[in-house]
């Protein structure tokens, strides 16, 4: 079992623009069956985690548009806000990531944990030594500002890379915190 931050980013390292828009992502060509594809990734996922902003984006762009909650896996939403729960398999929590990770691992039943987003929450998992990989699809777009991919100093090791149409896709092992220069 591993915990993976599987996401997409702009070339300049943003998950979303300053208004939490993903228009930059949704306009890029991708092969749904190509390298690093979502469906193949999801076959090994037994539990998911996301932050409040990511959860609210999913609600606004899918659930509130008439779609049902599309994650079958047990899902944890890390928040300090009062959010509505739209499915029985969602747990809203403000507990520390280390405490919740143990429950997620148990619920995953030996399968992987997907750290959906955002970047700050993924960094909290990494700081706790609980993030194994960052898998990122990099779009040929720059935003100049927005929600950063990973807002902490960490060393990563490139394990694998490929191209999926417009995206450069890469898998990194989380090595550990990057120490400040001496």
Phi, psi and omega in degrees: 000137176223159177250124187233132170270099181256116188204182173234153181215161172279167179300329179266015167086033178243139178279327181207162177282183185291352176252016181063025178277142175247021180305323179300326182281314187288350179262002183266137177288137179213147176268114183300338178253008184280186180303142177062030185285155185298313183299316178296318179299315185293340181297336181257003185270126180250346178203153180229155177225145176206161175273173184297320181294318177297314179302313180297325177295315179299317178299310185295323186262352180227295186297313181289350177264010176102356178276154175274164175302121190263006176263122177277334182290152171305135187233133177247132177245118180273120185204154169246008180259165176270098183251153177277144178261124186254000178206153182293337183270013179257131173244122175269131185215150170239013180289159177299148184301323181298319179293316182288326181303321179298317178293321179296316180298319178296316181292331181289341176059042179089352177272176185280162174252130177259116172274099188290313182160168005267188185298322180295318179294318177301320178294325176297319176298316180297317179299329179276002181074024186246006178250117183273318186221154167241119177246118189228137172255119187259119182272148179280060184219144169239146180246334181082338179194162178146205179274117184291149178302310187210092190278033176224164180271112179222147170267137178234154177242123178293125181254322187203150175208159180195180177239135173235095184048251184283345190260138165268121185250137183215145175245127180238143170271137177281115181278312179156180181299141177275125181282144177298154178302145181287000000 
